[in-house]
Amino acid sequence: MTEQHGGSQVYATATRATQAGNGTWLVTGTKTWISRLTEAAVFCVFLAAPDGRLTAAVIDARADGLSRHLITRRACPDGLGASCTSTA
């Protein structure tokens, strides 16, 4: 839910979904501070629908175009040692 510029204010999400054709959707945006991201098989992502309403999507962790980056203890040493925390 957390984004770089909106924090955890879900209604301030910059992540968007647009119809890509053939019944598929294109999701664009970046989320941060995602616990256990490297272990997840699917993600529940809060985003804005084409009409601007807040909605959620379940995204396969193996989806094309999805990238993940581990936040290292050096980048944020306080309290992250017990959990694998990442950004996507």
N, CA and C atoms as a LAMMPS dump frame, in Angstrom:
ITEM: TIMESTEP
0
ITEM: NUMBER OF ATOMS
264
ITEM: BOX BOUNDS ff ff ff
-5.0000000000000000e+02 5.0000000000000000e+02
-5.0000000000000000e+02 5.0000000000000000e+02
-5.0000000000000000e+02 5.0000000000000000e+02
ITEM: ATOMS id mol type element x y z
1 1 1 N 0.818 -1.177 0
2 1 2 C 0 0 0
3 1 3 C 0.872 1.254 0
4 2 1 N 2.022 1.226 0.642
5 2 2 C 2.86 2.412 0.792
6 2 3 C 3.562 2.783 -0.508
7 3 1 N 3.556 4.084 -0.812
8 3 2 C 4.247 4.611 -1.983
9 3 3 C 5.193 5.719 -1.561
10 4 1 N 6.171 5.982 -2.398
11 4 2 C 7.218 6.948 -2.069
12 4 3 C 6.66 8.326 -1.728
13 5 1 N 5.727 8.842 -2.503
14 5 2 C 5.245 10.211 -2.287
15 5 3 C 3.921 10.291 -1.541
16 6 1 N 3.176 9.195 -1.479
17 6 2 C 1.883 9.21 -0.8
18 6 3 C 1.899 8.556 0.559
19 7 1 N 3.048 7.943 0.902
20 7 2 C 3.114 7.23 2.174
21 7 3 C 2.102 6.101 2.199
22 8 1 N 1.465 5.911 3.341
23 8 2 C 0.475 4.839 3.446
24 8 3 C -0.95 5.389 3.337
25 9 1 N -1.114 6.577 2.779
26 9 2 C -2.441 7.143 2.545
27 9 3 C -2.99 6.513 1.265
28 10 1 N -3.812 5.505 1.418
29 10 2 C -4.248 4.696 0.285
30 10 3 C -4.977 5.525 -0.778
31 11 1 N -5.682 6.576 -0.386
32 11 2 C -6.385 7.394 -1.377
33 11 3 C -5.445 8.319 -2.144
34 12 1 N -4.198 8.393 -1.746
35 12 2 C -3.211 9.208 -2.46
36 12 3 C -2.399 8.358 -3.435
37 13 1 N -2.85 7.145 -3.728
38 13 2 C -2.079 6.234 -4.567
39 13 3 C -1.831 6.806 -5.965
40 14 1 N -0.615 6.626 -6.439
41 14 2 C -0.256 6.997 -7.808
42 14 3 C -0.247 5.768 -8.71
43 15 1 N -0.407 4.593 -8.134
44 15 2 C -0.44 3.354 -8.907
45 15 3 C -1.762 3.292 -9.658
46 16 1 N -1.675 2.999 -10.951
47 16 2 C -2.85 3.024 -11.827
48 16 3 C -3.014 1.72 -12.584
49 17 1 N -4.247 1.432 -12.971
50 17 2 C -4.547 0.292 -13.829
51 17 3 C -5.252 0.809 -15.076
52 18 1 N -4.842 0.305 -16.231
53 18 2 C -5.497 0.635 -17.494
54 18 3 C -5.733 -0.658 -18.257
55 19 1 N -6.794 -0.7 -19.034
56 19 2 C -7.073 -1.887 -19.826
57 19 3 C -6.07 -1.971 -20.968
58 20 1 N -5.459 -3.153 -21.091
59 20 2 C -4.433 -3.363 -22.111
60 20 3 C -4.962 -4.171 -23.292
61 21 1 N -6.197 -4.627 -23.232
62 21 2 C -6.79 -5.421 -24.302
63 21 3 C -6.787 -6.897 -23.964
64 22 1 N -7.603 -7.65 -24.698
65 22 2 C -7.71 -9.096 -24.503
66 22 3 C -8.048 -9.471 -23.068
67 23 1 N -8.771 -8.598 -22.369
68 23 2 C -9.148 -8.89 -20.987
69 23 3 C -8.027 -8.723 -19.98
70 24 1 N -6.903 -8.14 -20.394
71 24 2 C -5.774 -7.943 -19.478
72 24 3 C -5.692 -6.48 -19.042
73 25 1 N -4.956 -6.275 -17.972
74 25 2 C -4.775 -4.931 -17.414
75 25 3 C -3.29 -4.634 -17.276
76 26 1 N -2.935 -3.361 -17.408
77 26 2 C -1.567 -2.896 -17.193
78 26 3 C -1.57 -2.084 -15.912
79 27 1 N -0.748 -2.483 -14.953
80 27 2 C -0.629 -1.773 -13.683
81 27 3 C 0.711 -1.059 -13.677
82 28 1 N 0.686 0.253 -13.4
83 28 2 C 1.916 1.032 -13.339
84 28 3 C 2.006 1.715 -11.98
85 29 1 N 3.199 1.717 -11.409
86 29 2 C 3.411 2.36 -10.127
87 29 3 C 4.478 1.628 -9.328
88 30 1 N 4.787 2.183 -8.17
89 30 2 C 5.817 1.622 -7.293
90 30 3 C 5.286 1.581 -5.867
91 31 1 N 5.49 0.469 -5.205
92 31 2 C 5.129 0.317 -3.795
93 31 3 C 6.416 0.12 -2.995
94 32 1 N 6.432 0.553 -1.742
95 32 2 C 7.611 0.403 -0.894
96 32 3 C 7.229 -0.21 0.451
97 33 1 N 8.237 -0.662 1.186
98 33 2 C 8.083 -1.25 2.511
99 33 3 C 7.134 -2.445 2.485
100 34 1 N 7.411 -3.395 1.601
101 34 2 C 6.577 -4.582 1.459
102 34 3 C 7.246 -5.74 2.184
103 35 1 N 6.676 -6.156 3.285
104 35 2 C 7.239 -7.266 4.054
105 35 3 C 6.997 -8.588 3.352
106 36 1 N 7.991 -9.448 3.384
107 36 2 C 7.927 -10.802 2.823
108 36 3 C 7.674 -10.821 1.313
109 37 1 N 8.051 -9.778 0.618
110 37 2 C 7.845 -9.699 -0.827
111 37 3 C 8.525 -10.834 -1.568
112 38 1 N 9.706 -11.208 -1.151
113 38 2 C 10.449 -12.255 -1.857
114 38 3 C 9.845 -13.638 -1.663
115 39 1 N 8.95 -13.797 -0.697
116 39 2 C 8.335 -15.09 -0.415
117 39 3 C 6.923 -15.219 -0.966
118 40 1 N 6.332 -14.121 -1.423
119 40 2 C 4.932 -14.125 -1.853
120 40 3 C 4.75 -14.746 -3.23
121 41 1 N 3.624 -15.431 -3.421
122 41 2 C 3.253 -15.989 -4.721
123 41 3 C 2.329 -15.027 -5.472
124 42 1 N 1.557 -14.236 -4.728
125 42 2 C 0.679 -13.22 -5.305
126 42 3 C 0.744 -11.968 -4.437
127 43 1 N 0.368 -10.839 -5.021
128 43 2 C 0.328 -9.569 -4.296
129 43 3 C -1.068 -8.975 -4.409
130 44 1 N -1.583 -8.434 -3.326
131 44 2 C -2.816 -7.665 -3.339
132 44 3 C -2.391 -6.202 -3.365
133 45 1 N -2.657 -5.531 -4.487
134 45 2 C -2.157 -4.177 -4.711
135 45 3 C -3.33 -3.197 -4.75
136 46 1 N -3.273 -2.157 -3.93
137 46 2 C -4.273 -1.093 -3.973
138 46 3 C -3.86 -0.111 -5.061
139 47 1 N -4.839 0.276 -5.899
140 47 2 C -4.535 1.143 -7.032
141 47 3 C -5.776 1.916 -7.453
142 48 1 N -5.588 2.865 -8.351
143 48 2 C -6.696 3.646 -8.879
144 48 3 C -7.16 3.024 -10.188
145 49 1 N -8.47 2.822 -10.301
146 49 2 C -9.08 2.306 -11.528
147 49 3 C -9.122 3.43 -12.567
148 50 1 N -9.413 3.104 -13.83
149 50 2 C -9.48 4.142 -14.863
150 50 3 C -10.444 5.284 -14.535
151 51 1 N -11.499 5.006 -13.784
152 51 2 C -12.447 6.067 -13.421
153 51 3 C -12.031 6.821 -12.166
154 52 1 N -10.836 6.501 -11.617
155 52 2 C -10.305 7.198 -10.451
156 52 3 C -10.67 6.579 -9.119
157 53 1 N -11.592 5.613 -9.119
158 53 2 C -11.977 4.977 -7.856
159 53 3 C -10.868 4.066 -7.347
160 54 1 N -10.778 3.959 -6.032
161 54 2 C -9.816 3.065 -5.399
162 54 3 C -10.297 1.628 -5.543
163 55 1 N -9.387 0.745 -5.924
164 55 2 C -9.714 -0.663 -6.051
165 55 3 C -8.47 -1.474 -5.685
166 56 1 N -8.563 -2.768 -5.795
167 56 2 C -7.427 -3.636 -5.503
168 56 3 C -7.323 -4.687 -6.6
169 57 1 N -6.12 -5.169 -6.822
170 57 2 C -5.892 -6.223 -7.808
171 57 3 C -4.978 -7.273 -7.19
172 58 1 N -5.213 -8.519 -7.558
173 58 2 C -4.331 -9.607 -7.156
174 58 3 C -3.415 -9.87 -8.341
175 59 1 N -2.099 -9.749 -8.115
176 59 2 C -1.107 -9.868 -9.182
177 59 3 C -0.175 -11.033 -8.893
178 60 1 N 0.013 -11.884 -9.877
179 60 2 C 0.922 -13.022 -9.767
180 60 3 C 2.35 -12.496 -9.593
181 61 1 N 3.082 -13.049 -8.658
182 61 2 C 4.457 -12.612 -8.386
183 61 3 C 5.389 -12.845 -9.57
184 62 1 N 4.977 -13.716 -10.518
185 62 2 C 5.807 -13.994 -11.691
186 62 3 C 5.387 -13.179 -12.909
187 63 1 N 4.529 -12.173 -12.72
188 63 2 C 4.006 -11.387 -13.834
189 63 3 C 5.137 -10.676 -14.589
190 64 1 N 4.985 -10.637 -15.913
191 64 2 C 5.955 -9.922 -16.748
192 64 3 C 6.02 -8.461 -16.334
193 65 1 N 7.225 -7.921 -16.27
194 65 2 C 7.417 -6.513 -15.964
195 65 3 C 7.503 -6.17 -14.489
196 66 1 N 7.252 -7.129 -13.621
197 66 2 C 7.321 -6.885 -12.183
198 66 3 C 8.767 -6.999 -11.72
199 67 1 N 9.243 -5.987 -11.02
200 67 2 C 10.604 -6.059 -10.483
201 67 3 C 10.545 -5.845 -8.971
202 68 1 N 11.498 -6.461 -8.279
203 68 2 C 11.563 -6.379 -6.822
204 68 3 C 12.982 -6.006 -6.411
205 69 1 N 13.085 -5.199 -5.362
206 69 2 C 14.378 -4.754 -4.871
207 69 3 C 14.39 -4.831 -3.349
208 70 1 N 15.333 -5.565 -2.81
209 70 2 C 15.452 -5.729 -1.365
210 70 3 C 15.994 -4.454 -0.737
211 71 1 N 15.35 -3.995 0.337
212 71 2 C 15.844 -2.859 1.107
213 71 3 C 16.829 -3.414 2.118
214 72 1 N 18.058 -3.012 2.022
215 72 2 C 19.1 -3.584 2.872
216 72 3 C 19.066 -2.994 4.276
217 73 1 N 19.665 -3.712 5.196
218 73 2 C 19.76 -3.218 6.574
219 73 3 C 20.565 -1.933 6.619
220 74 1 N 21.524 -1.791 5.714
221 74 2 C 22.328 -0.579 5.668
222 74 3 C 21.467 0.629 5.306
223 75 1 N 20.507 0.438 4.388
224 75 2 C 19.63 1.529 3.962
225 75 3 C 18.654 1.939 5.053
226 76 1 N 18.232 0.982 5.871
227 76 2 C 17.279 1.258 6.941
228 76 3 C 17.501 0.235 8.052
229 77 1 N 18.412 0.501 8.953
230 77 2 C 18.818 -0.498 9.939
231 77 3 C 17.846 -0.74 11.092
232 78 1 N 16.873 0.117 11.304
233 78 2 C 16.02 0.011 12.487
234 78 3 C 14.865 -0.964 12.31
235 79 1 N 14.948 -2.121 12.941
236 79 2 C 13.835 -3.032 13.028
237 79 3 C 13.577 -3.915 11.821
238 80 1 N 14.401 -3.889 10.802
239 80 2 C 14.139 -4.691 9.624
240 80 3 C 14.865 -6.024 9.634
241 81 1 N 15.621 -6.304 10.67
242 81 2 C 16.386 -7.544 10.709
243 81 3 C 15.533 -8.794 10.778
244 82 1 N 14.329 -8.704 11.282
245 82 2 C 13.477 -9.873 11.448
246 82 3 C 12.597 -10.15 10.241
247 83 1 N 12.601 -9.252 9.258
248 83 2 C 11.693 -9.396 8.138
249 83 3 C 12.376 -8.973 6.846
250 84 1 N 12.131 -9.717 5.78
251 84 2 C 12.641 -9.368 4.468
252 84 3 C 11.729 -8.276 3.915
253 85 1 N 12.215 -7.047 3.817
254 85 2 C 11.397 -5.921 3.385
255 85 3 C 11.929 -5.409 2.056
256 86 1 N 11.009 -5.098 1.148
257 86 2 C 11.401 -4.785 -0.221
258 86 3 C 10.554 -3.689 -0.818
259 87 1 N 10.859 -3.359 -2.066
260 87 2 C 10.07 -2.434 -2.859
261 87 3 C 9.777 -3.097 -4.192
262 88 1 N 8.638 -2.793 -4.777
263 88 2 C 8.269 -3.357 -6.082
264 88 3 C 7.658 -2.282 -6.948
